[in-house]
Amino acid sequence: MQIMFQFDVRAIALFIGMTFFAQATAIGAQAILIRELKQYRGVRAALLANLCAAAGLMLRVFADWLPEFFTTVLSNTLLLTGPGLFYIALSQLTGFAYSKAFLIGVIATVAAFLSYFTYWDNHIENRIITLSLGSIAIVLIIILQLWRIQKTSLRFSADLMLVSFLIYGMFLIVRTIVIVSNPPQDASSLTPTQSATYLLSFALSFFWSMGFILMVSQRLRNDLMEMATIDVLTRIPNRRATQAFLEKELSRVQRNQGEFTVLLIDIDNFKQVNDRWGHAVGDDVLSKTADILQSMIRRQDLVGRWGGEEFLIIVPGVCEGEVLAERVRSEIASSKFSHRAIRFGITVSIGVACAKSSDQIDQILMMADHALYKAKRTKNTVSVAEGE
């Protein structure tokens, strides 16, 4: 016995509409989980994008019971609004600028032409072409936005969505050409072009939604990594990240029988700055000192906040840290800090230690700390650990 499966536009629209609802549910669950993170804008827009697409498809299911306005004009407008809201969601999440005026203009223009070709000049071909051109315009701005996002730390999830929208955009162009050359006669019949449109929308919408969820998760991971490794005040690696770099550098020199230099830097009389002008000024001194240190190191070096008013610089390569330390001491001593109308200067004391392959982390830090202790006796001084 031969079993025949027959599908019409309404059945497929129902199936894909339910898929969009499922994707909206997944994004909605993510929105609930991160609802307290106000900086993660765009998740609600992505949720609404899927709901609009789902509602647009569901309206087609009731083509035999609802007025043509709902099943043709409103349905197609919602299907176009879905990608438009997705464009807003991407832009808000990544912080890139976007044009609401362009988006509203495209959607309003398409809705107007859909109404015209429904009530004044009932023309199926023109309705499909109008929707296709509007979709191409929105897909194009999404692709441009994804291209910008691709150059950030979110490039993996951006690439996933970029490929999907490129495929969809090319399909829409081909679809428009096919419709012009071979106009459909009945909107309710399931032509090969319509079948391809629905199936491609189903397949690619999964990658859009999953790509967006992945982008949110990827950004959350990046932010958590930054919180775990970057000092909030000075925006340089914190003690944990600096310790990890120190351990990695020691492992490297142990493999290669090399060496590197450690500079332990302490701001002189920092407590007096806080006591005299307040902690806000003290924070400003720490930030500016970190900026000066950052400007004086090479790309392969690292400067981190070691704790309080102490900084640690790790310099891979031959032990010549005393030269850098003296440059750092001189630069900071000649720099001017300000508080309202008051200008003042600060100095630093620096302990220098050379780390060799036979040393251990605690031993290296102890040498640098002892050298710093000597430098603090006179202040504004560089002291090299004994044995160098």
C-alpha positions in Angstrom: 0.0 0.0 0.0 1.4 3.4 -1.0 1.2 6.1 1.6 0.9 9.7 0.2 1.8 12.8 2.3 0.3 16.0 1.1 1.2 19.4 2.5 -0.3 22.8 1.7 0.8 26.3 2.6 -1.1 26.4 5.8 0.4 23.1 7.2 3.9 24.2 6.5 3.3 27.7 7.8 1.9 26.1 11.0 5.0 23.9 11.4 7.5 26.7 10.8 5.5 29.1 13.0 5.7 26.7 15.9 9.5 26.5 15.3 9.7 30.3 15.6 7.7 30.1 18.9 10.2 27.4 20.2 13.1 29.7 19.3 11.4 32.6 21.0 11.0 30.4 24.1 14.7 29.6 24.1 15.6 33.3 23.8 13.0 34.2 26.4 14.5 31.7 28.9 17.9 33.4 28.3 16.3 36.8 28.9 15.0 35.6 32.2 18.4 34.3 33.2 20.2 37.6 32.5 17.4 40.0 33.4 19.5 41.7 36.0 22.3 42.5 33.6 21.0 45.8 32.2 23.9 46.2 29.8 22.7 43.1 27.8 20.2 45.0 25.6 18.8 43.4 22.5 17.6 40.1 24.0 14.0 41.3 24.1 14.2 42.6 20.6 15.4 39.1 19.5 12.5 37.6 21.4 10.0 39.9 19.6 11.6 39.1 16.3 10.8 35.5 16.6 7.3 36.2 17.9 6.6 38.5 15.0 7.8 35.8 12.5 5.7 33.2 14.3 2.6 35.4 14.3 3.0 36.2 10.7 3.1 32.6 9.7 0.2 31.6 12.1 -2.0 34.2 10.4 -1.6 32.3 7.1 -3.0 29.2 8.8 -6.3 30.9 9.2 -6.5 32.1 5.6 -10.0 30.6 5.1 -11.4 32.3 8.2 -9.8 35.7 8.5 -10.1 38.8 6.3 -7.4 39.3 3.6 -5.9 42.2 5.5 -4.8 39.8 8.3 -3.6 36.9 6.1 -1.9 39.0 3.4 -1.0 42.6 4.5 -0.5 42.0 8.3 1.0 38.6 7.9 3.7 39.7 5.4 4.4 42.9 7.4 5.0 40.8 10.5 7.3 38.5 8.5 9.3 41.5 7.5 9.3 43.1 10.9 10.9 39.9 12.4 14.3 40.4 10.6 14.0 44.1 11.3 13.8 43.5 15.0 16.6 41.0 14.7 18.7 43.8 13.2 17.9 46.0 16.2 18.7 43.1 18.6 22.1 42.6 17.1 22.9 46.3 17.2 21.8 46.8 20.8 23.7 43.8 22.0 26.9 44.8 20.4 26.5 48.6 20.9 26.8 49.4 17.2 24.7 52.3 15.8 21.6 51.4 13.8 19.0 53.3 11.8 15.5 53.0 13.1 14.3 55.5 10.4 15.6 53.3 7.6 13.9 50.2 9.1 10.6 51.9 9.7 10.7 53.4 6.2 11.3 50.0 4.6 8.5 48.3 6.6 6.0 51.1 6.1 6.7 51.2 2.3 6.3 47.5 1.9 3.1 47.5 4.0 1.7 50.3 1.8 2.5 48.5 -1.4 1.1 45.2 0.0 -2.2 47.0 0.7 -2.2 48.6 -2.8 -1.6 45.2 -4.5 -4.3 43.6 -2.3 -7.2 46.0 -2.5 -6.6 48.3 -5.5 -4.6 46.1 -7.9 -4.9 42.5 -6.7 -1.6 41.2 -8.1 0.1 38.2 -6.4 3.3 38.6 -8.3 3.8 42.2 -7.2 3.0 41.4 -3.6 5.7 38.7 -3.6 8.2 40.9 -5.3 7.5 43.8 -2.9 8.1 41.5 0.1 11.2 40.1 -1.4 12.7 43.5 -2.1 11.9 44.7 1.4 13.4 41.5 2.8 16.6 42.0 0.7 17.0 45.5 2.0 16.7 44.4 5.7 18.9 41.4 5.1 21.5 43.6 3.6 21.7 45.9 6.6 21.9 42.8 8.9 24.8 41.5 6.8 26.6 44.9 7.1 26.1 44.9 10.9 27.3 41.3 11.2 30.4 42.2 9.2 31.2 44.9 11.7 30.6 42.5 14.6 32.7 39.9 12.9 35.8 42.0 13.7 35.2 41.8 17.5 35.6 39.1 20.0 32.1 37.9 19.1 33.2 36.9 15.6 32.5 33.1 15.9 28.8 33.6 16.5 28.7 36.6 14.1 30.3 34.4 11.4 27.6 31.7 11.9 24.8 34.2 11.4 26.6 36.0 8.6 26.9 32.9 6.5 23.2 32.2 7.1 22.1 35.7 6.1 24.3 35.6 3.0 22.7 32.4 1.9 19.2 33.8 2.6 20.0 37.1 0.8 21.2 35.3 -2.3 18.1 33.1 -2.2 15.8 36.1 -2.0 17.5 37.7 -5.1 17.1 34.4 -7.0 13.5 34.1 -5.8 12.7 37.6 -7.1 14.1 36.8 -10.5 12.2 33.5 -10.6 8.9 35.2 -9.7 9.4 37.9 -12.4 10.0 35.3 -15.0 7.4 32.8 -13.9 4.6 34.6 -11.9 2.5 32.4 -9.5 -1.2 32.1 -10.3 -2.5 31.1 -6.9 -1.2 32.3 -3.5 -2.6 29.2 -1.7 -0.8 26.7 -3.9 2.6 25.3 -2.8 5.0 26.1 -5.7 8.6 24.9 -5.7 9.7 28.5 -5.0 7.4 28.8 -2.0 8.5 25.4 -0.7 12.1 26.5 -0.9 11.3 29.7 0.8 9.6 28.0 3.8 12.2 25.3 4.1 15.1 27.8 3.9 13.4 30.0 6.5 13.0 27.0 8.8 16.7 25.9 8.4 18.3 29.3 8.6 16.1 30.7 11.3 17.6 28.1 13.6 21.1 29.3 12.9 20.0 33.0 13.4 18.5 32.3 16.8 21.1 29.9 18.0 23.8 32.3 16.7 22.2 35.1 18.7 21.9 32.9 21.9 25.6 31.9 21.4 26.6 35.6 20.9 24.9 36.5 24.2 26.6 33.5 25.9 30.0 34.4 24.3 29.7 38.0 25.5 28.8 36.9 29.0 31.8 34.6 29.0 34.1 37.4 27.8 32.7 39.8 30.5 33.2 37.1 33.2 36.7 36.5 32.0 37.4 40.2 32.1 36.0 40.5 35.6 38.2 37.7 36.7 41.4 39.0 35.1 41.2 42.8 34.8 41.5 45.2 37.6 38.3 47.4 37.7 40.0 50.6 38.6 43.2 50.6 36.5 42.0 48.4 33.6 45.2 46.4 33.7 45.6 42.7 34.6 44.8 42.0 38.2 46.9 39.9 40.6 45.3 36.7 39.5 46.1 37.3 35.8 49.6 38.6 36.6 50.3 35.5 38.6 49.2 33.3 35.8 51.4 35.2 33.3 54.4 34.9 35.7 53.9 31.2 36.0 53.6 30.8 32.2 56.8 32.9 31.7 58.7 30.8 34.2 57.6 27.6 32.5 58.9 29.0 29.2 62.3 29.9 30.6 62.6 26.5 32.3 62.0 24.8 28.9 64.5 27.1 27.1 67.0 27.7 29.9 66.4 31.4 29.6 65.6 34.3 32.0 63.3 37.2 32.6 63.0 40.3 34.8 60.5 41.2 37.4 59.9 44.8 38.6 58.0 45.3 41.8 56.8 48.9 42.0 55.4 50.7 45.0 54.0 54.3 45.1 55.8 56.3 47.8 53.7 57.9 50.5 50.4 56.8 48.9 48.6 56.9 52.2 49.3 60.6 52.5 47.6 61.1 49.1 44.5 59.4 50.4 44.5 61.2 53.7 45.1 64.6 52.2 42.9 64.7 49.2 40.6 61.6 49.6 40.3 58.2 48.0 39.0 59.5 44.8 42.2 61.4 44.1 44.1 58.2 45.2 42.2 56.2 42.7 43.1 58.8 40.0 46.7 58.5 40.9 46.6 54.7 40.6 44.9 54.9 37.2 47.3 57.4 35.8 50.3 55.5 37.2 49.0 52.4 35.5 48.6 54.3 32.2 52.2 55.5 32.4 53.5 52.0 33.1 51.5 50.6 30.2 53.0 53.2 27.9 56.5 52.2 28.7 56.5 48.5 28.2 56.8 46.4 25.0 54.0 44.3 23.6 55.5 41.1 25.0 55.8 42.6 28.5 53.0 42.7 31.1 52.2 45.2 33.8 49.6 44.2 36.4 48.2 45.6 39.6 49.8 43.5 42.3 47.8 44.9 45.2 47.0 48.3 46.8 49.5 50.7 45.4 51.9 48.0 44.1 52.4 47.1 40.5 54.3 44.2 38.9 56.0 44.4 35.5 57.2 41.1 33.9 59.8 41.6 31.2 60.7 38.5 29.1 64.2 38.2 27.7 67.7 39.0 28.9 67.8 40.5 32.4 68.2 44.2 31.8 65.4 45.4 34.0 67.4 48.0 35.9 67.4 50.2 32.8 63.6 50.0 32.4 63.1 50.5 36.1 65.2 53.7 36.1 63.2 55.0 33.1 59.9 54.2 34.9 61.1 55.9 38.1 62.2 59.0 36.2 59.0 59.2 34.1 56.7 59.0 37.1 58.8 61.5 39.1 58.5 64.0 36.3 54.8 63.5 35.8 52.3 65.9 37.3 49.0 64.9 39.0 46.2 67.3 39.7 43.3 67.8 42.1 41.1 70.8 41.3 43.6 73.7 41.3 46.3 71.7 43.1 49.1 70.1 41.2 51.3 67.6 42.8 53.8 64.9 42.0 54.5 61.4 43.2 57.5 59.1 43.2 57.9 55.3 43.2 60.3 52.8 44.6 61.2 49.8 42.5 62.6 46.4 43.3 64.2 44.5 40.4 64.8 40.7 40.3 66.2 38.5 37.6 64.4 35.1 37.3 66.3 32.1 36.0 65.2 28.7 35.0 66.3 27.2 38.4 64.1 29.7 40.4 60.6 29.2 41.8 57.8 31.7 41.8 58.0 32.4 45.5 61.7 32.8 45.3 61.4 35.3 42.5 58.8 37.4 44.3 60.8 37.2 47.5 63.9 38.6 45.7 61.9 41.4 44.2 60.2 42.2 47.5 63.6 42.3 49.4 64.9 44.7 46.7 61.8 46.9 47.0 62.3 47.0 50.8 65.7 48.4 50.3 64.5 51.0 47.8 61.7 52.1 50.2 64.4 53.1 52.8 65.2 56.2 50.7 62.2 56.2 48.3 62.2 57.3 44.7 64.9 54.7 44.2 65.6 51.5 42.1 67.2 48.6 43.9 68.4 45.4 42.3 68.1 42.0 44.1 71.5 40.7 45.4 73.3 38.5 43.1 72.5 40.5 39.9 
